[in-house]
Amino acid sequence: MSIAGVTRELLVRYLDAWAPAALHGAKRATFVQGWAGEPDAEAAEAALRVFGEFADRLRGRRVAVVLLAPGAPALAKRLPDPPAELAVHAVDGGPDLLPAALKAAGAAAAPLLAFLDTEGVPALSAIAAGKPGEVVLSTAAGRWIEVRKALRDNGFTLTAGVELVAGRDARLLAFGTTLAKHMEAYKDELWAVDEYAGVRYRDPTDPDGHAMDIALRPDPGPLRRELLAHLTSAGERTVTELRHFTLTETIFRSSDAVRAVTALVTSGAVTRTPPGGRLSGDVVIRAV
């Protein structure tokens, strides 16, 4: 399985979580798939299948799927017929047409999820106009600092980046949202994808660049190092603060922070106040 295959599965998994949440209480929603180059027909078809599984929730709602890529109209013709409540808009062009495509689809002020495969950083402000707006961006590895700044500058207060590595090939997946609950859901799906031989995760903030196997219980070693470095530079932090740091500044889930902190306490690398009892959110952790 290739990097593209892992990316495709993560997209489908997160879309499966996003769709019912977006349709709950909202009369309309928009999903965008955009490619700077040749579109991924398999990914487009898989996304439509996800919406088909929620056909009962589409009734009385207006859901738009925007396909944005060179040759997108031809791609749309090859796809299965979508549910009656779902309108497919095919736009022939690259991500530079994103603002116009979203305006034509009436995407503003309603739930919006965009998946974009491009070498540059597109007009994220157009996605941020969704309420809420979220984006999964696939781009060149090694650009996380630039991409994270662009996401935050455009109002995506919660961000996550992971590099998918297969041999000498690598690709950055960046996620931006304003909802902590959705960030948790994205991270859960990130680690729930099938373990593919030859494809591993790498935290773009890890100075040592360790690659990790994809697993429901990932190796906590890299997170322990990151938490210890954070405590050393930032000073004491509560467990709640360390969980938030883990969720928003690493590729790990907030729940992984508790296992990592427990291991650090056991090893004597950090101390805790109070010294005994459950590792609850208000326990203060200090680096030794």
The 8 nearest C-alpha neighbors of each residue, nearest first, counted from 0:
[[1, 4, 195, 196, 2, 5, 198, 197],
 [2, 0, 4, 3, 5, 198, 165, 197],
 [1, 3, 5, 4, 6, 163, 198, 165],
 [4, 2, 6, 1, 5, 7, 0, 8],
 [3, 5, 1, 7, 2, 6, 0, 8],
 [4, 6, 8, 2, 7, 3, 9, 1],
 [7, 5, 3, 9, 4, 8, 10, 2],
 [6, 8, 4, 10, 5, 9, 42, 3],
 [7, 9, 11, 5, 10, 6, 12, 4],
 [8, 10, 12, 6, 11, 7, 13, 5],
 [11, 9, 7, 13, 8, 12, 14, 6],
 [12, 10, 14, 8, 9, 13, 15, 46],
 [13, 11, 9, 15, 10, 14, 8, 188],
 [12, 14, 16, 15, 10, 11, 17, 185],
 [15, 13, 17, 11, 16, 12, 18, 10],
 [14, 16, 12, 13, 17, 18, 11, 49],
 [17, 15, 13, 14, 18, 19, 12, 20],
 [18, 16, 14, 20, 15, 19, 21, 13],
 [17, 19, 21, 20, 15, 14, 16, 22],
 [20, 18, 22, 21, 17, 23, 16, 53],
 [19, 21, 23, 17, 18, 22, 16, 24],
 [22, 20, 18, 19, 23, 110, 17, 25],
 [23, 21, 19, 25, 20, 24, 18, 56],
 [22, 24, 20, 21, 25, 19, 56, 26],
 [23, 25, 22, 26, 21, 20, 27, 19],
 [26, 24, 22, 27, 23, 21, 28, 109],
 [27, 25, 60, 61, 24, 22, 28, 59],
 [28, 26, 61, 62, 60, 25, 109, 29],
 [27, 29, 110, 62, 109, 111, 63, 21],
 [30, 28, 63, 111, 62, 106, 64, 110],
 [29, 31, 64, 112, 113, 111, 65, 63],
 [32, 30, 113, 65, 64, 114, 66, 112],
 [33, 31, 114, 66, 115, 113, 67, 65],
 [32, 34, 67, 115, 68, 66, 116, 114],
 [35, 33, 116, 68, 36, 38, 115, 117],
 [34, 36, 93, 117, 68, 94, 116, 33],
 [37, 35, 34, 38, 69, 68, 93, 117],
 [36, 38, 69, 34, 39, 68, 35, 70],
 [39, 37, 34, 40, 68, 36, 71, 69],
 [38, 40, 42, 41, 43, 37, 34, 44],
 [41, 39, 43, 42, 38, 44, 74, 78],
 [40, 42, 44, 39, 43, 45, 7, 46],
 [41, 43, 45, 39, 44, 40, 7, 46],
 [44, 42, 40, 46, 45, 41, 39, 47],
 [43, 45, 41, 47, 46, 42, 78, 40],
 [44, 46, 42, 48, 47, 43, 41, 49],
 [47, 45, 49, 43, 48, 44, 42, 11],
 [46, 48, 50, 44, 49, 45, 51, 43],
 [49, 47, 51, 45, 46, 50, 44, 52],
 [48, 50, 46, 52, 51, 47, 15, 45],
 [51, 49, 47, 53, 52, 48, 54, 46],
 [52, 50, 48, 54, 49, 53, 82, 47],
 [51, 53, 49, 50, 54, 48, 55, 47],
 [54, 52, 50, 51, 56, 55, 57, 49],
 [53, 55, 57, 51, 56, 52, 50, 82],
 [54, 56, 53, 57, 58, 52, 51, 59],
 [57, 55, 53, 54, 58, 22, 19, 60],
 [58, 56, 54, 60, 55, 84, 59, 53],
 [59, 57, 60, 56, 55, 84, 54, 61],
 [60, 58, 57, 61, 26, 84, 56, 27],
 [59, 61, 26, 57, 27, 58, 62, 84],
 [62, 60, 27, 84, 26, 85, 63, 28],
 [61, 63, 28, 85, 27, 29, 86, 60],
 [64, 62, 29, 86, 85, 87, 65, 30],
 [63, 65, 87, 30, 31, 29, 88, 86],
 [66, 64, 31, 88, 87, 89, 67, 32],
 [67, 65, 89, 32, 33, 90, 71, 88],
 [66, 68, 33, 90, 71, 89, 32, 92],
 [69, 67, 92, 34, 71, 93, 91, 33],
 [68, 70, 92, 91, 71, 93, 36, 37],
 [69, 71, 91, 73, 72, 68, 74, 92],
 [70, 72, 74, 68, 91, 89, 73, 69],
 [73, 71, 89, 75, 74, 70, 91, 90],
 [74, 72, 76, 71, 75, 70, 77, 89],
 [73, 75, 71, 77, 72, 76, 70, 78],
 [76, 74, 72, 78, 77, 73, 71, 89],
 [75, 77, 73, 74, 78, 72, 79, 71],
 [78, 76, 74, 75, 79, 73, 40, 72],
 [77, 79, 75, 76, 44, 80, 74, 43],
 [80, 78, 81, 77, 44, 47, 76, 75],
 [79, 81, 78, 82, 83, 47, 76, 77],
 [80, 82, 79, 85, 83, 47, 51, 86],
 [83, 81, 85, 84, 51, 54, 80, 50],
 [82, 84, 85, 81, 86, 80, 54, 57],
 [85, 83, 82, 57, 61, 58, 62, 86],
 [84, 86, 62, 82, 83, 63, 81, 87],
 [87, 85, 63, 64, 62, 88, 84, 83],
 [88, 86, 64, 65, 63, 89, 85, 66],
 [87, 89, 65, 66, 64, 90, 86, 63],
 [90, 88, 66, 72, 71, 65, 67, 87],
 [91, 89, 67, 71, 92, 66, 88, 72],
 [90, 92, 69, 71, 70, 68, 67, 72],
 [93, 91, 69, 68, 90, 67, 96, 94],
 [92, 94, 35, 68, 95, 96, 69, 67],
 [93, 95, 97, 96, 121, 35, 33, 34],
 [96, 94, 93, 97, 121, 122, 98, 92],
 [97, 95, 94, 99, 98, 93, 100, 92],
 [96, 98, 100, 94, 95, 99, 101, 122],
 [99, 97, 125, 101, 100, 96, 102, 122],
 [100, 98, 102, 101, 97, 96, 103, 104],
 [101, 99, 97, 103, 102, 98, 96, 104],
 [102, 100, 104, 98, 106, 103, 99, 97],
 [101, 103, 99, 105, 104, 100, 106, 98],
 [102, 104, 100, 101, 105, 99, 106, 98],
 [103, 105, 101, 102, 106, 100, 63, 88],
 [106, 104, 102, 103, 107, 101, 29, 63],
 [105, 107, 101, 104, 29, 102, 109, 129],
 [108, 106, 129, 128, 109, 105, 102, 130],
 [107, 109, 130, 129, 128, 106, 110, 131],
 [108, 110, 130, 129, 107, 28, 106, 111],
 [111, 109, 28, 130, 131, 129, 21, 132],
 [112, 110, 132, 29, 129, 30, 28, 133],
 [111, 113, 133, 30, 134, 132, 31, 29],
 [114, 112, 31, 134, 30, 32, 135, 115],
 [113, 115, 135, 32, 134, 136, 31, 33],
 [114, 116, 33, 136, 34, 32, 137, 117],
 [117, 115, 137, 34, 136, 138, 33, 35],
 [118, 116, 35, 138, 119, 34, 115, 137],
 [117, 119, 138, 139, 120, 116, 35, 137],
 [120, 118, 117, 121, 138, 139, 35, 116],
 [119, 121, 122, 146, 118, 117, 123, 149],
 [122, 120, 123, 94, 119, 95, 97, 117],
 [123, 121, 124, 125, 120, 97, 98, 95],
 [122, 124, 126, 125, 121, 127, 153, 150],
 [125, 123, 127, 126, 153, 122, 128, 154],
 [124, 126, 98, 123, 128, 127, 122, 97],
 [127, 125, 123, 128, 124, 132, 129, 133],
 [126, 128, 132, 124, 129, 125, 123, 154],
 [129, 127, 126, 107, 125, 108, 132, 124],
 [130, 128, 132, 131, 108, 107, 109, 111],
 [131, 129, 109, 108, 110, 132, 128, 111],
 [130, 132, 129, 110, 111, 109, 133, 177],
 [133, 131, 129, 111, 127, 130, 126, 110],
 [134, 132, 176, 112, 175, 111, 113, 131],
 [133, 135, 113, 175, 112, 174, 114, 136],
 [134, 136, 174, 114, 173, 113, 115, 137],
 [135, 137, 115, 173, 172, 114, 116, 134],
 [138, 136, 172, 116, 171, 115, 117, 173],
 [137, 139, 118, 171, 117, 170, 116, 136],
 [138, 140, 170, 171, 118, 142, 141, 137],
 [141, 139, 171, 170, 142, 169, 162, 138],
 [140, 142, 143, 139, 203, 171, 144, 162],
 [143, 141, 145, 140, 144, 146, 139, 171],
 [142, 144, 146, 145, 147, 141, 203, 160],
 [143, 145, 147, 146, 142, 148, 141, 203],
 [146, 144, 148, 143, 142, 147, 149, 150],
 [145, 147, 143, 149, 148, 144, 142, 150],
 [148, 146, 150, 144, 149, 145, 143, 151],
 [149, 147, 151, 145, 150, 146, 152, 144],
 [150, 148, 146, 152, 147, 151, 153, 145],
 [151, 149, 147, 153, 155, 148, 152, 146],
 [150, 152, 155, 148, 154, 153, 156, 149],
 [153, 151, 149, 150, 154, 148, 155, 147],
 [154, 152, 151, 150, 124, 155, 149, 123],
 [153, 155, 151, 152, 156, 127, 150, 177],
 [156, 154, 151, 176, 175, 150, 177, 157],
 [155, 157, 177, 151, 154, 176, 158, 175],
 [158, 156, 176, 177, 155, 175, 247, 159],
 [157, 159, 175, 174, 247, 176, 156, 147],
 [160, 158, 174, 173, 247, 250, 175, 248],
 [159, 161, 173, 172, 174, 250, 143, 203],
 [162, 160, 202, 172, 171, 201, 250, 203],
 [161, 163, 171, 201, 170, 200, 172, 164],
 [164, 162, 200, 170, 169, 199, 171, 2],
 [163, 165, 169, 199, 198, 168, 200, 162],
 [166, 164, 198, 168, 197, 167, 169, 199],
 [165, 167, 168, 164, 197, 169, 198, 199],
 [166, 168, 165, 169, 164, 170, 197, 163],
 [169, 167, 165, 166, 164, 170, 163, 2],
 [170, 168, 164, 163, 140, 165, 162, 167],
 [169, 171, 140, 163, 139, 162, 138, 172],
 [172, 170, 162, 140, 138, 139, 137, 161],
 [171, 173, 137, 161, 136, 160, 162, 170],
 [172, 174, 160, 136, 135, 159, 171, 137],
 [175, 173, 135, 159, 158, 134, 160, 136],
 [174, 176, 158, 155, 134, 133, 157, 150],
 [177, 175, 133, 155, 157, 178, 156, 158],
 [176, 178, 156, 155, 157, 179, 175, 131],
 [179, 177, 181, 180, 176, 182, 157, 131],
 [178, 180, 182, 181, 183, 177, 157, 176],
 [181, 179, 183, 178, 182, 184, 185, 177],
 [182, 180, 184, 183, 178, 179, 185, 176],
 [181, 183, 179, 185, 184, 180, 186, 178],
 [182, 184, 180, 186, 181, 185, 187, 179],
 [183, 185, 181, 187, 182, 186, 180, 188],
 [184, 186, 182, 188, 187, 183, 13, 189],
 [187, 185, 189, 183, 188, 184, 252, 182],
 [188, 186, 184, 185, 189, 190, 183, 191],
 [189, 187, 191, 185, 186, 190, 12, 13],
 [190, 188, 186, 187, 191, 185, 192, 9],
 [189, 191, 215, 188, 187, 192, 214, 213],
 [190, 192, 188, 189, 215, 187, 193, 214],
 [193, 191, 190, 189, 188, 9, 194, 8],
 [192, 194, 195, 191, 213, 214, 5, 8],
 [193, 195, 213, 192, 196, 214, 212, 198],
 [196, 194, 198, 0, 193, 197, 5, 213],
 [195, 197, 198, 194, 0, 199, 165, 1],
 [196, 198, 165, 195, 199, 166, 0, 164],
 [199, 197, 165, 164, 195, 196, 2, 163],
 [198, 200, 212, 164, 211, 163, 210, 213],
 [201, 199, 163, 211, 210, 162, 164, 212],
 [200, 202, 210, 162, 161, 209, 203, 211],
 [201, 203, 161, 205, 204, 250, 162, 249],
 [204, 202, 205, 201, 161, 162, 143, 160],
 [205, 203, 202, 206, 249, 248, 208, 143],
 [204, 206, 208, 202, 207, 203, 209, 225],
 [207, 205, 208, 204, 203, 209, 202, 225],
 [208, 206, 205, 209, 204, 221, 210, 202],
 [209, 207, 205, 206, 201, 210, 202, 203],
 [208, 210, 207, 201, 211, 205, 202, 221],
 [211, 209, 201, 200, 199, 208, 212, 164],
 [212, 210, 200, 199, 201, 213, 209, 218],
 [211, 213, 199, 214, 200, 210, 217, 194],
 [214, 212, 194, 199, 190, 211, 200, 217],
 [213, 215, 217, 216, 190, 212, 194, 191],
 [214, 216, 190, 191, 217, 213, 187, 192],
 [217, 215, 214, 218, 190, 219, 255, 213],
 [218, 216, 214, 219, 215, 213, 212, 211],
 [217, 219, 220, 216, 211, 221, 212, 222],
 [220, 218, 222, 221, 217, 259, 223, 255],
 [219, 221, 223, 222, 218, 224, 259, 225],
 [222, 220, 224, 223, 219, 225, 218, 209],
 [223, 221, 225, 219, 224, 220, 226, 259],
 [222, 224, 220, 226, 259, 221, 225, 227],
 [223, 225, 227, 221, 222, 226, 228, 220],
 [224, 226, 222, 228, 227, 223, 229, 221],
 [227, 225, 229, 223, 228, 224, 222, 230],
 [226, 228, 230, 224, 229, 225, 223, 231],
 [229, 227, 231, 225, 226, 230, 224, 232],
 [230, 228, 226, 232, 227, 231, 233, 225],
 [231, 229, 234, 227, 233, 228, 232, 286],
 [230, 232, 228, 229, 234, 286, 233, 227],
 [231, 233, 229, 230, 234, 228, 227, 235],
 [234, 232, 230, 229, 231, 235, 236, 228],
 [235, 233, 230, 231, 232, 236, 285, 286],
 [234, 236, 285, 284, 230, 283, 233, 237],
 [237, 235, 284, 283, 240, 241, 234, 238],
 [238, 236, 283, 240, 239, 282, 281, 284],
 [237, 239, 280, 241, 240, 282, 242, 281],
 [240, 238, 280, 242, 237, 241, 243, 281],
 [241, 239, 243, 237, 238, 242, 236, 244],
 [240, 242, 244, 238, 243, 239, 245, 237],
 [241, 243, 253, 239, 245, 240, 244, 256],
 [244, 242, 246, 240, 241, 245, 247, 239],
 [245, 243, 241, 247, 248, 242, 246, 240],
 [244, 246, 242, 249, 243, 253, 248, 247],
 [245, 247, 253, 243, 252, 244, 248, 251],
 [246, 248, 244, 245, 158, 159, 249, 157],
 [249, 247, 244, 245, 246, 159, 250, 158],
 [250, 248, 245, 251, 247, 246, 202, 159],
 [249, 251, 202, 161, 160, 159, 252, 248],
 [250, 252, 249, 245, 246, 255, 253, 186],
 [253, 251, 246, 255, 254, 186, 245, 183],
 [252, 254, 242, 246, 255, 256, 245, 243],
 [255, 253, 256, 252, 257, 242, 258, 251],
 [256, 254, 252, 253, 258, 257, 251, 259],
 [255, 257, 259, 254, 253, 242, 258, 260],
 [256, 258, 260, 259, 255, 254, 261, 242],
 [259, 257, 261, 255, 256, 260, 262, 254],
 [258, 260, 256, 262, 223, 261, 257, 219],
 [261, 259, 263, 257, 262, 258, 256, 264],
 [260, 262, 258, 264, 259, 263, 257, 265],
 [261, 263, 265, 259, 260, 264, 266, 258],
 [264, 262, 260, 266, 268, 261, 265, 269],
 [265, 263, 261, 267, 269, 262, 266, 270],
 [264, 266, 262, 263, 267, 261, 268, 269],
 [265, 267, 263, 264, 268, 262, 269, 261],
 [268, 266, 264, 269, 265, 263, 270, 287],
 [267, 269, 263, 266, 287, 264, 286, 270],
 [270, 268, 286, 287, 264, 285, 267, 263],
 [269, 271, 285, 284, 264, 286, 287, 267],
 [270, 272, 284, 274, 283, 273, 285, 282],
 [273, 271, 274, 283, 282, 284, 270, 275],
 [272, 274, 275, 271, 282, 283, 276, 270],
 [275, 273, 272, 271, 276, 270, 282, 283],
 [276, 274, 273, 277, 272, 271, 278, 282],
 [275, 277, 278, 274, 273, 279, 282, 272],
 [276, 278, 279, 275, 282, 280, 273, 274],
 [279, 277, 282, 276, 280, 238, 257, 261],
 [280, 278, 277, 281, 282, 238, 239, 276],
 [279, 281, 239, 238, 282, 237, 278, 240],
 [280, 282, 237, 279, 238, 283, 239, 278],
 [283, 281, 237, 280, 272, 279, 238, 278],
 [284, 282, 237, 272, 271, 236, 281, 238],
 [285, 283, 271, 236, 235, 270, 237, 282],
 [284, 286, 235, 270, 269, 287, 271, 230],
 [287, 285, 269, 230, 231, 268, 270, 227],
 [286, 269, 268, 285, 270, 267, 231, 230]]
